[in-house]
């Protein structure tokens, strides 16, 4: 059994995947798994140069990152898990940091990522919300703040936690990682945070998070509905996710959809904003020059 399994879902991003694989050392304690979601090239060609990488392919038609990650979970043999997106990469000293943590007893360690614009290489902002959560945890030791950390990357997760609570990714169009991250945060008891940086998130115009089709937006909204309903069922309604992004994006598809989502949120007591500070930031961002 390996100490660490790295799970990488992939679709049609060969060049960036190679950058990511080059950031992962060939060490006997690391299992690196690439799950290809039926790309338009032969993913197994990479095996010639990366013989230590385990490559699998999702059966038949494209099924999305959730299905790929779930297959990765089935193939993982490590005591701990790291997830990586195929357009991101690890820092130069990431695995020295991870190795120093790997023998500790914990459910999850949250690391502080950084983000860059993939074309310019300049700093981006996709990591800032995670940094705020880490700083808040260090100050208040309140694990519920991680209910707002929606992605699986830059986290070292116990495989036993995933197995004990049968935690899986949703196999949906987008936002497949939101409920997974919620379950990990909810069931974790032994939590550590680190300001050490192990992961670089890239930002580009083609990112899935920037896709705004109506089907994508409907999927994101319904995912947040399930997310908030779970928190309410556990008596944790004060940590529900904000519905403002879904209202903002709904306007692009007509006022009927906007009013439908607004009334639906009001009927179910879903918060439009996290709090007054969140409302003030949104107001300043959208109505000041």
C-alpha positions as CSV (number, residue, x, y, z in Angstrom):
1,X,0.0,0.0,0.0
2,X,1.2,3.5,-0.9
3,X,1.2,6.3,1.7
4,X,-0.4,8.8,-0.8
5,X,-2.7,8.5,-3.8
6,X,-3.0,11.5,-6.2
7,X,-6.2,11.4,-8.3
8,X,-6.4,13.4,-11.5
9,X,-9.5,13.6,-13.7
10,X,-8.6,14.6,-17.3
11,X,-10.3,15.5,-20.6
12,X,-8.5,17.0,-23.6
13,X,-5.9,19.0,-21.8
14,X,-2.7,17.1,-22.7
15,X,-0.2,19.9,-22.5
16,X,-1.3,21.1,-19.1
17,X,-1.6,17.5,-17.8
18,X,2.1,17.0,-18.7
19,X,3.0,20.1,-16.7
20,X,1.1,18.7,-13.7
21,X,2.7,15.2,-14.1
22,X,6.1,16.8,-14.2
23,X,5.4,18.5,-10.9
24,X,4.8,15.1,-9.2
25,X,8.0,13.1,-8.3
26,X,8.4,9.4,-9.1
27,X,8.7,8.2,-5.5
28,X,7.7,4.7,-4.2
29,X,5.4,6.2,-1.6
30,X,3.3,8.1,-4.1
31,X,0.6,6.6,-6.4
32,X,-0.4,8.9,-9.2
33,X,-3.6,8.1,-11.0
34,X,-4.9,9.7,-14.2
35,X,-8.5,9.0,-15.1
36,X,-9.2,10.0,-18.7
37,X,-12.8,10.9,-19.6
38,X,-12.6,9.8,-23.2
39,X,-10.3,12.5,-24.6
40,X,-9.9,12.8,-28.4
41,X,-6.4,11.4,-28.3
42,X,-4.9,8.2,-27.0
43,X,-4.2,9.0,-23.3
44,X,-2.1,5.7,-23.0
45,X,0.6,7.2,-25.2
46,X,1.7,9.1,-22.0
47,X,2.6,5.8,-20.4
48,X,5.8,5.7,-22.5
49,X,7.3,8.7,-20.7
50,X,5.5,8.3,-17.4
51,X,5.8,4.6,-16.6
52,X,5.1,5.2,-12.9
53,X,1.7,6.8,-13.6
54,X,-1.4,4.6,-13.5
55,X,-3.7,5.6,-16.4
56,X,-7.4,4.5,-16.6
57,X,-10.2,5.5,-18.9
58,X,-13.9,6.0,-18.1
59,X,-16.0,3.5,-20.0
60,X,-17.7,4.7,-23.2
61,X,-19.1,8.2,-23.3
62,X,-17.8,11.3,-21.5
63,X,-19.2,11.2,-18.0
64,X,-17.6,14.2,-16.3
65,X,-15.1,14.8,-13.6
66,X,-17.2,13.3,-10.9
67,X,-17.3,9.9,-12.5
68,X,-13.6,10.1,-13.2
69,X,-12.8,11.0,-9.6
70,X,-15.0,8.2,-8.3
71,X,-13.1,5.7,-10.5
72,X,-9.9,7.1,-9.1
73,X,-11.2,6.5,-5.6
74,X,-11.8,2.8,-6.6
75,X,-8.2,2.5,-7.8
76,X,-6.5,4.4,-4.9
77,X,-4.4,2.3,-2.5
78,X,-2.9,5.2,-0.5
79,X,-3.6,5.9,3.2
80,X,-4.1,9.6,2.2
81,X,-5.5,11.3,-0.9
82,X,-4.7,14.4,-2.9
83,X,-6.9,15.6,-5.8
84,X,-5.5,17.7,-8.6
85,X,-7.2,19.2,-11.7
86,X,-5.4,18.6,-14.9
87,X,-4.8,22.3,-15.6
88,X,-3.2,23.0,-12.2
89,X,0.1,21.8,-10.8
90,X,2.0,21.3,-7.5
91,X,4.7,23.6,-6.1
92,X,8.4,22.6,-6.3
93,X,8.6,21.6,-2.6
94,X,5.0,20.3,-2.3
95,X,5.8,16.7,-1.6
96,X,8.5,17.5,1.0
97,X,5.8,19.3,2.9
98,X,3.3,16.5,2.4
99,X,5.8,13.8,3.5
100,X,6.4,15.7,6.7
101,X,2.6,15.6,7.4
102,X,1.8,12.1,6.2
103,X,2.6,10.2,9.4
104,X,0.3,12.3,11.5
105,X,-3.1,11.1,12.5
106,X,-5.7,13.4,10.9
107,X,-8.8,13.4,8.8
108,X,-7.9,16.3,6.7
109,X,-5.2,19.0,6.3
110,X,-6.1,22.2,4.5
111,X,-3.2,23.8,2.7
112,X,-3.0,27.4,1.5
113,X,-3.0,27.4,-2.4
114,X,-2.0,30.2,-4.7
115,X,-3.4,31.0,-8.1
116,X,-2.1,32.4,-11.4
117,X,-3.4,33.5,-14.8
118,X,-2.3,30.7,-17.1
119,X,-1.4,32.9,-20.0
120,X,0.4,35.8,-18.3
121,X,1.7,33.9,-15.2
122,X,0.5,36.9,-13.1
123,X,-1.2,36.3,-9.7
124,X,-4.9,35.6,-9.8
125,X,-7.6,35.6,-7.2
126,X,-9.1,32.1,-7.2
127,X,-7.3,31.1,-4.0
128,X,-8.2,34.1,-1.9
129,X,-11.4,32.6,-0.4
130,X,-9.5,29.6,0.8
131,X,-6.8,31.8,2.4
132,X,-9.6,33.7,4.3
133,X,-11.0,30.4,5.6
134,X,-7.6,29.2,6.8
135,X,-6.9,32.4,8.5
136,X,-10.4,32.3,10.2
137,X,-9.8,28.8,11.4
138,X,-6.4,29.6,12.9
139,X,-8.1,32.5,14.7
140,X,-11.4,30.9,15.8
141,X,-10.8,27.1,15.6
142,X,-14.3,26.8,14.1
143,X,-14.3,23.8,11.6
144,X,-17.7,24.8,10.1
145,X,-16.0,27.6,8.2
146,X,-14.8,24.9,5.8
147,X,-18.3,24.3,4.7
148,X,-17.6,27.2,2.4
149,X,-14.6,25.5,0.8
150,X,-16.3,23.9,-2.1
151,X,-13.4,22.2,-4.0
152,X,-11.3,19.1,-3.3
153,X,-7.8,20.4,-4.2
154,X,-5.1,21.6,-1.8
155,X,-6.5,19.2,0.8
156,X,-4.8,16.1,2.2
157,X,-7.6,13.7,3.1
158,X,-7.6,10.4,5.0
159,X,-8.7,7.5,2.8
160,X,-10.3,5.9,5.9
161,X,-12.6,8.9,6.3
162,X,-13.8,8.5,2.7
163,X,-14.3,4.8,3.2
164,X,-16.0,5.0,6.6
165,X,-18.6,7.4,5.4
166,X,-18.9,6.2,1.8
167,X,-18.2,9.7,0.5
168,X,-18.4,10.0,-3.3
169,X,-18.5,12.7,-5.9
170,X,-21.7,13.5,-7.6
171,X,-21.8,12.4,-11.3
172,X,-23.4,15.5,-12.7
173,X,-22.6,18.2,-15.3
174,X,-20.7,20.5,-13.1
175,X,-20.2,21.2,-9.3
176,X,-19.6,17.5,-8.8
177,X,-17.1,18.3,-6.0
178,X,-19.4,20.5,-3.9
179,X,-21.3,17.8,-1.9
180,X,-18.1,15.8,-1.6
181,X,-16.3,18.7,0.0
182,X,-19.2,19.3,2.3
183,X,-19.3,15.7,3.5
184,X,-15.5,15.7,4.1
185,X,-15.8,18.9,6.1
186,X,-18.8,17.6,8.1
187,X,-17.4,14.2,9.1
188,X,-13.8,15.4,9.8
189,X,-12.9,15.5,13.4
190,X,-9.1,15.7,13.4
191,X,-8.4,18.8,11.3
192,X,-5.2,20.7,10.6
193,X,-4.5,23.8,8.6
194,X,-1.3,24.9,7.1
195,X,-0.2,28.2,5.5
196,X,2.4,26.2,3.6
197,X,1.7,26.2,-0.2
198,X,1.6,23.0,-2.1
199,X,-0.8,23.7,-5.0
200,X,-1.1,26.2,-7.8
201,X,-4.6,26.9,-9.2
202,X,-4.6,28.2,-12.8
203,X,-7.2,30.6,-14.2
204,X,-8.2,30.8,-17.8
205,X,-11.1,32.0,-19.9
206,X,-12.0,28.4,-20.8
207,X,-12.3,27.2,-17.2
208,X,-15.4,25.1,-16.4
209,X,-16.2,27.4,-13.6
210,X,-16.7,30.2,-16.2
211,X,-19.1,28.2,-18.4
212,X,-22.4,30.0,-18.1
213,X,-24.8,27.9,-20.2
214,X,-28.3,27.5,-18.8
215,X,-27.7,23.8,-18.1
216,X,-24.5,24.5,-16.2
217,X,-26.2,27.2,-14.1
218,X,-29.2,25.0,-13.4
219,X,-26.9,22.2,-12.2
220,X,-24.9,24.6,-10.0
221,X,-28.2,26.0,-8.4
222,X,-29.6,22.5,-7.7
223,X,-26.3,21.4,-6.2
224,X,-26.4,24.4,-3.8
225,X,-30.0,23.5,-3.0
226,X,-28.9,20.0,-1.9
227,X,-25.9,21.6,-0.1
228,X,-28.1,23.9,2.0
229,X,-30.8,21.3,2.6
230,X,-28.1,19.0,4.1
231,X,-26.9,21.8,6.4
232,X,-30.4,22.6,7.5
233,X,-31.1,18.9,8.3
234,X,-28.1,18.9,10.6
235,X,-29.1,22.1,12.4
236,X,-26.3,24.0,10.7
237,X,-28.5,26.4,8.7
238,X,-26.3,29.4,9.6
239,X,-23.5,28.0,7.4
240,X,-25.7,27.7,4.2
241,X,-24.2,28.8,1.0
242,X,-25.0,32.2,-0.6
243,X,-27.5,32.1,-3.5
244,X,-26.5,35.5,-4.9
245,X,-24.3,34.0,-7.7
246,X,-27.2,32.0,-8.9
247,X,-29.5,35.0,-8.9
248,X,-26.9,37.1,-10.7
249,X,-26.4,34.5,-13.4
250,X,-30.2,33.7,-13.8
251,X,-30.8,37.1,-15.2
252,X,-28.9,36.1,-18.3
253,X,-31.6,33.6,-19.1
254,X,-34.6,35.8,-18.6
255,X,-36.4,37.5,-15.7
256,X,-38.7,34.5,-15.3
257,X,-35.8,32.4,-14.2
258,X,-34.5,35.2,-11.9
259,X,-37.9,35.6,-10.1
260,X,-38.3,31.8,-9.9
261,X,-35.0,31.3,-8.2
262,X,-35.6,34.3,-5.9
263,X,-39.0,33.1,-4.7
264,X,-37.7,29.5,-4.4
265,X,-34.8,30.8,-2.2
266,X,-37.1,32.9,-0.1
267,X,-39.7,30.1,0.3
268,X,-36.9,27.7,1.6
269,X,-35.1,30.4,3.6
270,X,-31.9,30.1,1.7
271,X,-29.6,33.1,2.2
272,X,-29.0,35.4,-0.7
273,X,-25.9,36.8,1.1
274,X,-23.7,35.2,3.8
275,X,-24.0,38.3,6.0
276,X,-24.0,42.1,5.9
277,X,-20.2,42.2,5.1
278,X,-20.8,39.9,2.1
279,X,-23.7,42.2,1.0
280,X,-21.5,45.3,1.3
281,X,-18.7,43.7,-0.8
282,X,-21.1,42.8,-3.5
283,X,-22.6,46.2,-3.5
284,X,-19.2,47.9,-3.7
285,X,-18.0,45.6,-6.5
286,X,-21.1,46.1,-8.7
287,X,-22.1,49.7,-8.1
288,X,-18.9,51.7,-7.6
289,X,-16.4,52.8,-10.2
